[in-house]
Each structure stands twice: as C-alpha cells, then as structure tokens.
Amino acid sequence: MGLHAVDVSMQLLLPGLFTVILLFAAGICLFLSIYAFRRYVSKEALFFACLTLAITFYAGGYAFELLNTTVSGMLLWVRIEYIGVAVLPGFWLLFAFQYSGNGKWLSPQVIGAFFFIPTVTFVLNYTNEFHHLYYSAMRVNTEAPFPLLSVD
C-alpha cells in the first residue's frame, strides 16, 4: 500500500469520523436542550436549554458542512451553523449570570446588549452576497486532508 493510497483513505475516513463525533455531540446537546426545556422551572434551565440548542446547530451544521464538497453545499451548512454560532455567546452570558446568582443584572437592556453584536453578525452573514463584508471569496480547499471551505 503506497503513500498515495494512505492519503486517499485518510481523505475518505477523516470527514466521516469527524462527522460522527460532531453528530454525537449535537445529539447529546439536543437531548440536554429538550430535557432542560421540559424541566423548565428556573431561568437557569431556560438559558441552559437555549445554550445547548445553539451548540446543537453549530455542531450539527459543521458535521454536514464536512460532508459537502461544493461551495454552495458548504455555504448552506455554514449558514445553519451561524444560527447557533451567533447567539451562543449571548446565551452563555445569560446562563453564567443567572447561574452565578447575578440574574438581577439581567434587565431587558442588558439582554439586548448581549444580543446586539450576535444579531449584527447573523444579519451580515446571511446578507453577505450584497456587501461581501464577511467573505469576499469562497472556494473548496482540496489541499487539506479533506475538503474544507476556504474563505478570503
């Protein structure tokens, strides 16, 4: 078995392996999110459920991005990832404040401030074709061990 055969087998194996791991993580987060929503008795549980749901979108989207070999397919899954990526920091802060006993600081203005930049990030990502502020060019990088979306 030559070196080239090993490279080809790694290109076939790695995306599948990473995808399985990411889907497993997404499944666990989805389970935790549903469990927390059903047992919702406190704001901590609500914020934890939203946080784990955001992680589900991020991990699940990335898993399917790795399975695609076209720019359009990868971009679709990047956009799904950004549903979670954009709001993840805001929900992390909400959960941390509430869990640490500092929930009294979470006024509607503070919560709005937590989600202002994530909202701008989300909108810019979804409207990139009009302004190219996020990505000016995209291509599939085939030089990596498996196809990856490369952005400029």
Phi and psi restraints in degrees (value plus and minus 20) as a CYANA .aco file:
   2 GLY   PHI    -100.9   -60.9
   2 GLY   PSI     153.0   193.0
   3 LEU   PHI     -82.6   -42.6
   3 LEU   PSI     -57.4   -17.4
   4 HIS   PHI     -84.4   -44.4
   4 HIS   PSI     -58.9   -18.9
   5 ALA   PHI     -84.0   -44.0
   5 ALA   PSI     -56.8   -16.8
   6 VAL   PHI     -86.7   -46.7
   6 VAL   PSI     -61.9   -21.9
   7 ASP   PHI     -80.6   -40.6
   7 ASP   PSI     -63.8   -23.8
   8 VAL   PHI     -85.2   -45.2
   8 VAL   PSI     -63.4   -23.4
   9 SER   PHI     -86.4   -46.4
   9 SER   PSI     -54.7   -14.7
  10 MET   PHI     -87.8   -47.8
  10 MET   PSI     -56.7   -16.7
  11 GLN   PHI     -85.4   -45.4
  11 GLN   PSI     -48.6    -8.6
  12 LEU   PHI    -105.8   -65.8
  12 LEU   PSI     -54.2   -14.2
  13 LEU   PHI    -100.7   -60.7
  13 LEU   PSI     -65.3   -25.3
  14 LEU   PHI     -79.5   -39.5
  14 LEU   PSI     -68.8   -28.8
  15 PRO   PHI     -80.2   -40.2
  15 PRO   PSI     -59.3   -19.3
  16 GLY   PHI     -84.7   -44.7
  16 GLY   PSI     -61.8   -21.8
  17 LEU   PHI     -84.9   -44.9
  17 LEU   PSI     -68.3   -28.3
  18 PHE   PHI     -82.4   -42.4
  18 PHE   PSI     -58.8   -18.8
  19 THR   PHI     -83.6   -43.6
  19 THR   PSI     -63.8   -23.8
  20 VAL   PHI     -81.2   -41.2
  20 VAL   PSI     -64.7   -24.7
  21 ILE   PHI     -83.3   -43.3
  21 ILE   PSI     -65.0   -25.0
  22 LEU   PHI     -85.9   -45.9
  22 LEU   PSI     -60.4   -20.4
  23 LEU   PHI     -87.4   -47.4
  23 LEU   PSI     -55.3   -15.3
  24 PHE   PHI     -82.9   -42.9
  24 PHE   PSI     -66.6   -26.6
  25 ALA   PHI     -82.6   -42.6
  25 ALA   PSI     -62.6   -22.6
  26 ALA   PHI     -83.6   -43.6
  26 ALA   PSI     -59.3   -19.3
  27 GLY   PHI     -83.8   -43.8
  27 GLY   PSI     -63.2   -23.2
  28 ILE   PHI     -82.5   -42.5
  28 ILE   PSI     -64.9   -24.9
  29 CYS   PHI     -84.3   -44.3
  29 CYS   PSI     -59.2   -19.2
  30 LEU   PHI     -83.9   -43.9
  30 LEU   PSI     -63.4   -23.4
  31 PHE   PHI     -78.6   -38.6
  31 PHE   PSI     -67.5   -27.5
  32 LEU   PHI     -82.7   -42.7
  32 LEU   PSI     -58.9   -18.9
  33 SER   PHI     -84.0   -44.0
  33 SER   PSI     -67.7   -27.7
  34 ILE   PHI     -83.0   -43.0
  34 ILE   PSI     -63.9   -23.9
  35 TYR   PHI     -79.6   -39.6
  35 TYR   PSI     -65.2   -25.2
  36 ALA   PHI     -87.3   -47.3
  36 ALA   PSI     -58.8   -18.8
  37 PHE   PHI     -83.3   -43.3
  37 PHE   PSI     -61.5   -21.5
  38 ARG   PHI     -89.6   -49.6
  38 ARG   PSI     -52.0   -12.0
  39 ARG   PHI    -117.2   -77.2
  39 ARG   PSI      -2.2    37.8
  40 TYR   PHI     -78.0   -38.0
  40 TYR   PSI      86.4   126.4
  41 VAL   PHI    -149.2  -109.2
  41 VAL   PSI     -26.5    13.5
  42 SER   PHI    -167.3  -127.3
  42 SER   PSI     144.3   184.3
  43 LYS   PHI     -85.9   -45.9
  43 LYS   PSI     -50.9   -10.9
  44 GLU   PHI     -79.0   -39.0
  44 GLU   PSI     -64.1   -24.1
  45 ALA   PHI     -84.8   -44.8
  45 ALA   PSI     -60.6   -20.6
  46 LEU   PHI     -83.7   -43.7
  46 LEU   PSI     -67.6   -27.6
  47 PHE   PHI     -86.4   -46.4
  47 PHE   PSI     -56.6   -16.6
  48 PHE   PHI     -84.7   -44.7
  48 PHE   PSI     -62.0   -22.0
  49 ALA   PHI     -81.7   -41.7
  49 ALA   PSI     -63.5   -23.5
  50 CYS   PHI     -86.6   -46.6
  50 CYS   PSI     -59.4   -19.4
  51 LEU   PHI     -82.3   -42.3
  51 LEU   PSI     -68.2   -28.2
  52 THR   PHI     -89.6   -49.6
  52 THR   PSI     -50.0   -10.0
  53 LEU   PHI     -87.2   -47.2
  53 LEU   PSI     -59.6   -19.6
  54 ALA   PHI     -82.1   -42.1
  54 ALA   PSI     -61.5   -21.5
  55 ILE   PHI     -84.8   -44.8
  55 ILE   PSI     -55.1   -15.1
  56 THR   PHI     -79.9   -39.9
  56 THR   PSI     -66.7   -26.7
  57 PHE   PHI     -82.4   -42.4
  57 PHE   PSI     -61.8   -21.8
  58 TYR   PHI     -84.9   -44.9
  58 TYR   PSI     -73.5   -33.5
  59 ALA   PHI     -86.6   -46.6
  59 ALA   PSI     -63.5   -23.5
  60 GLY   PHI     -84.3   -44.3
  60 GLY   PSI     -63.9   -23.9
  61 GLY   PHI     -81.9   -41.9
  61 GLY   PSI     -61.9   -21.9
  62 TYR   PHI     -87.8   -47.8
  62 TYR   PSI     -56.0   -16.0
  63 ALA   PHI     -79.1   -39.1
  63 ALA   PSI     -66.1   -26.1
  64 PHE   PHI     -96.4   -56.4
  64 PHE   PSI     -46.4    -6.4
  65 GLU   PHI     -81.3   -41.3
  65 GLU   PSI     -61.1   -21.1
  66 LEU   PHI     -84.9   -44.9
  66 LEU   PSI     -45.2    -5.2
  67 LEU   PHI    -102.5   -62.5
  67 LEU   PSI     -32.5     7.5
  68 ASN   PHI    -111.1   -71.1
  68 ASN   PSI     132.2   172.2
  69 THR   PHI    -142.8  -102.8
  69 THR   PSI     -15.4    24.6
  70 THR   PHI    -135.5   -95.5
  70 THR   PSI     133.9   173.9
  71 VAL   PHI     -82.5   -42.5
  71 VAL   PSI     -63.5   -23.5
  72 SER   PHI     -85.3   -45.3
  72 SER   PSI     -59.3   -19.3
  73 GLY   PHI     -86.8   -46.8
  73 GLY   PSI     -63.4   -23.4
  74 MET   PHI     -85.0   -45.0
  74 MET   PSI     -60.6   -20.6
  75 LEU   PHI     -83.4   -43.4
  75 LEU   PSI     -58.2   -18.2
  76 LEU   PHI     -76.7   -36.7
  76 LEU   PSI     -67.1   -27.1
  77 TRP   PHI     -94.2   -54.2
  77 TRP   PSI     -48.6    -8.6
  78 VAL   PHI     -83.3   -43.3
  78 VAL   PSI     -60.4   -20.4
  79 ARG   PHI     -85.2   -45.2
  79 ARG   PSI     -57.2   -17.2
  80 ILE   PHI     -87.5   -47.5
  80 ILE   PSI     -59.6   -19.6
  81 GLU   PHI     -76.7   -36.7
  81 GLU   PSI     -62.1   -22.1
  82 TYR   PHI     -88.4   -48.4
  82 TYR   PSI     -36.5     3.5
  83 ILE   PHI     -79.5   -39.5
  83 ILE   PSI     -60.8   -20.8
  84 GLY   PHI    -106.7   -66.7
  84 GLY   PSI     -62.6   -22.6
  85 VAL   PHI     -79.8   -39.8
  85 VAL   PSI     -63.5   -23.5
  86 ALA   PHI     -85.2   -45.2
  86 ALA   PSI     -60.4   -20.4
  87 VAL   PHI    -113.6   -73.6
  87 VAL   PSI     -30.5     9.5
  88 LEU   PHI     -75.5   -35.5
  88 LEU   PSI     -68.4   -28.4
  89 PRO   PHI     -81.6   -41.6
  89 PRO   PSI     -58.6   -18.6
  90 GLY   PHI     -83.4   -43.4
  90 GLY   PSI     -65.6   -25.6
  91 PHE   PHI     -88.9   -48.9
  91 PHE   PSI     -52.1   -12.1
  92 TRP   PHI     -82.9   -42.9
  92 TRP   PSI     -65.4   -25.4
  93 LEU   PHI     -84.1   -44.1
  93 LEU   PSI     -63.4   -23.4
  94 LEU   PHI     -79.6   -39.6
  94 LEU   PSI     -67.1   -27.1
  95 PHE   PHI     -82.7   -42.7
  95 PHE   PSI     -65.3   -25.3
  96 ALA   PHI     -83.6   -43.6
  96 ALA   PSI     -64.8   -24.8
  97 PHE   PHI     -80.9   -40.9
  97 PHE   PSI     -67.8   -27.8
  98 GLN   PHI     -87.1   -47.1
  98 GLN   PSI     -63.5   -23.5
  99 TYR   PHI     -86.9   -46.9
  99 TYR   PSI     -53.1   -13.1
 100 SER   PHI    -103.1   -63.1
 100 SER   PSI     -17.7    22.3
 101 GLY   PHI      66.3   106.3
 101 GLY   PSI      -8.1    31.9
 102 ASN   PHI    -125.9   -85.9
 102 ASN   PSI       7.0    47.0
 103 GLY   PHI     -82.5   -42.5
 103 GLY   PSI     -40.8    -0.8
 104 LYS   PHI     -83.7   -43.7
 104 LYS   PSI     -40.6    -0.6
 105 TRP   PHI    -102.0   -62.0
 105 TRP   PSI     -27.2    12.8
 106 LEU   PHI    -108.2   -68.2
 106 LEU   PSI      50.6    90.6
 107 SER   PHI     -98.3   -58.3
 107 SER   PSI     145.2   185.2
 108 PRO   PHI     -76.7   -36.7
 108 PRO   PSI     -53.1   -13.1
 109 GLN   PHI     -87.7   -47.7
 109 GLN   PSI     -61.5   -21.5
 110 VAL   PHI     -86.7   -46.7
 110 VAL   PSI     -63.7   -23.7
 111 ILE   PHI     -82.2   -42.2
 111 ILE   PSI     -61.4   -21.4
 112 GLY   PHI     -80.5   -40.5
 112 GLY   PSI     -59.9   -19.9
 113 ALA   PHI     -84.9   -44.9
 113 ALA   PSI     -58.3   -18.3
 114 PHE   PHI     -81.5   -41.5
 114 PHE   PSI     -51.7   -11.7
 115 PHE   PHI    -125.6   -85.6
 115 PHE   PSI     -15.9    24.1
 116 PHE   PHI     -85.8   -45.8
 116 PHE   PSI     -76.4   -36.4
 117 ILE   PHI     -84.4   -44.4
 117 ILE   PSI     -62.0   -22.0
 118 PRO   PHI     -78.6   -38.6
 118 PRO   PSI     -56.3   -16.3
 119 THR   PHI     -87.1   -47.1
 119 THR   PSI     -63.5   -23.5
 120 VAL   PHI     -81.8   -41.8
 120 VAL   PSI     -63.6   -23.6
 121 THR   PHI     -78.2   -38.2
 121 THR   PSI     -67.0   -27.0
 122 PHE   PHI     -81.6   -41.6
 122 PHE   PSI     -67.9   -27.9
 123 VAL   PHI     -84.1   -44.1
 123 VAL   PSI     -64.3   -24.3
 124 LEU   PHI     -82.5   -42.5
 124 LEU   PSI     -59.2   -19.2
 125 ASN   PHI     -85.2   -45.2
 125 ASN   PSI     -62.0   -22.0
 126 TYR   PHI     -97.4   -57.4
 126 TYR   PSI     -38.1     1.9
 127 THR   PHI    -131.3   -91.3
 127 THR   PSI       1.0    41.0
 128 ASN   PHI     -78.3   -38.3
 128 ASN   PSI     -51.7   -11.7
 129 GLU   PHI     -81.3   -41.3
 129 GLU   PSI     -43.0    -3.0
 130 PHE   PHI    -108.6   -68.6
 130 PHE   PSI     -45.0    -5.0
 131 HIS   PHI    -151.2  -111.2
 131 HIS   PSI     -39.3     0.7
 132 HIS   PHI      34.2    74.2
 132 HIS   PSI      12.9    52.9
 133 LEU   PHI     -98.4   -58.4
 133 LEU   PSI     -46.4    -6.4
 134 TYR   PHI    -109.3   -69.3
 134 TYR   PSI     -76.2   -36.2
 135 TYR   PHI    -149.6  -109.6
 135 TYR   PSI     109.1   149.1
 136 SER   PHI    -111.5   -71.5
 136 SER   PSI     -49.0    -9.0
 137 ALA   PHI    -172.3  -132.3
 137 ALA   PSI     126.5   166.5
 138 MET   PHI    -152.6  -112.6
 138 MET   PSI     124.3   164.3
 139 ARG   PHI    -174.0  -134.0
 139 ARG   PSI     144.3   184.3
 140 VAL   PHI    -110.8   -70.8
 140 VAL   PSI     103.3   143.3
 141 ASN   PHI    -107.8   -67.8
 141 ASN   PSI      90.4   130.4
 142 THR   PHI    -117.2   -77.2
 142 THR   PSI     -19.0    21.0
 143 GLU   PHI    -101.3   -61.3
 143 GLU   PSI     -37.7     2.3
 144 ALA   PHI     -94.9   -54.9
 144 ALA   PSI     151.6   191.6
 145 PRO   PHI     -80.4   -40.4
 145 PRO   PSI     -40.8    -0.8
 146 PHE   PHI    -171.6  -131.6
 146 PHE   PSI     140.9   180.9
 147 PRO   PHI     -80.1   -40.1
 147 PRO   PSI     110.4   150.4
 148 LEU   PHI    -150.5  -110.5
 148 LEU   PSI     131.1   171.1
 149 LEU   PHI     -97.4   -57.4
 149 LEU   PSI     103.5   143.5
 150 SER   PHI    -131.3   -91.3
 150 SER   PSI     109.8   149.8
 151 VAL   PHI    -142.4  -102.4
 151 VAL   PSI     129.9   169.9
